Amino acid sequence: MISHRTRNSFRWFRFLPYLGLGALVFSLNSLTAWNYWIKGYLVLLEAQIGLVIVYWMLAHVKNKN
């Protein structure tokens, strides 16, 4: 049986894909020397697409278990 403390520590792992997505979007946009409007538009697109991908991946992994 899994203890309550161990179960709570596993909940923090659910945020790792979103943290990785944020780091990826930040690093990709920090490296470019584009206009601020273009960077802002790309951040919105990357965030939307990334959230859909992460949500799909988590749902896919959850269904396998």
C-alpha positions as CSV (number, residue, x, y, z in Angstrom):
1,M,0.0,0.0,0.0
2,I,1.3,3.5,-0.9
3,S,1.5,5.9,2.0
4,H,-0.2,9.2,2.0
5,R,3.1,11.1,1.9
6,T,4.3,9.1,-1.1
7,R,1.0,9.7,-2.9
8,N,1.3,13.5,-2.4
9,S,4.8,13.5,-3.7
10,F,3.6,11.8,-6.9
11,R,1.1,14.7,-7.5
12,W,4.0,17.1,-8.0
13,F,5.2,15.0,-11.0
14,R,2.0,16.0,-12.8
15,F,3.4,19.5,-13.1
16,L,6.7,18.5,-14.7
17,P,5.5,18.4,-18.3
18,Y,4.0,21.9,-18.0
19,L,7.3,23.1,-16.4
20,G,9.2,21.6,-19.2
21,L,6.9,23.2,-21.8
22,G,7.4,26.6,-20.1
23,A,11.2,26.2,-20.1
24,L,11.1,25.2,-23.8
25,V,8.9,28.2,-24.9
26,F,11.1,30.6,-22.9
27,S,14.4,29.3,-24.3
28,L,13.1,29.2,-27.9
29,N,11.9,32.8,-27.7
30,S,15.0,34.1,-25.8
31,L,17.3,32.9,-28.6
32,T,15.6,34.8,-31.4
33,A,16.2,38.5,-32.2
34,W,12.8,39.1,-33.7
35,N,10.3,42.0,-33.2
36,Y,8.4,41.9,-29.9
37,W,5.1,41.6,-31.7
38,I,6.2,38.5,-33.5
39,K,7.7,37.0,-30.3
40,G,4.4,37.7,-28.4
41,Y,2.4,36.0,-31.2
42,L,4.8,33.0,-31.2
43,V,4.5,32.7,-27.4
44,L,0.8,32.5,-27.6
45,L,0.9,29.9,-30.4
46,E,3.6,27.8,-28.7
47,A,1.7,27.8,-25.4
48,Q,-1.6,26.8,-27.0
49,I,-0.1,24.0,-29.1
50,G,2.1,22.9,-26.3
51,L,-0.8,22.6,-23.8
52,V,-2.8,20.6,-26.2
53,I,0.1,18.2,-26.8
54,V,0.9,17.9,-23.1
55,Y,-2.8,17.3,-22.3
56,W,-3.1,14.7,-25.0
57,M,0.1,12.9,-23.8
58,L,-1.1,12.8,-20.2
59,A,-4.5,11.5,-21.2
60,H,-2.9,8.9,-23.4
61,V,-0.6,7.7,-20.6
62,K,-3.5,7.8,-18.1
63,N,-5.6,5.5,-20.3
64,K,-2.8,3.0,-20.6
65,N,-2.7,2.5,-16.9
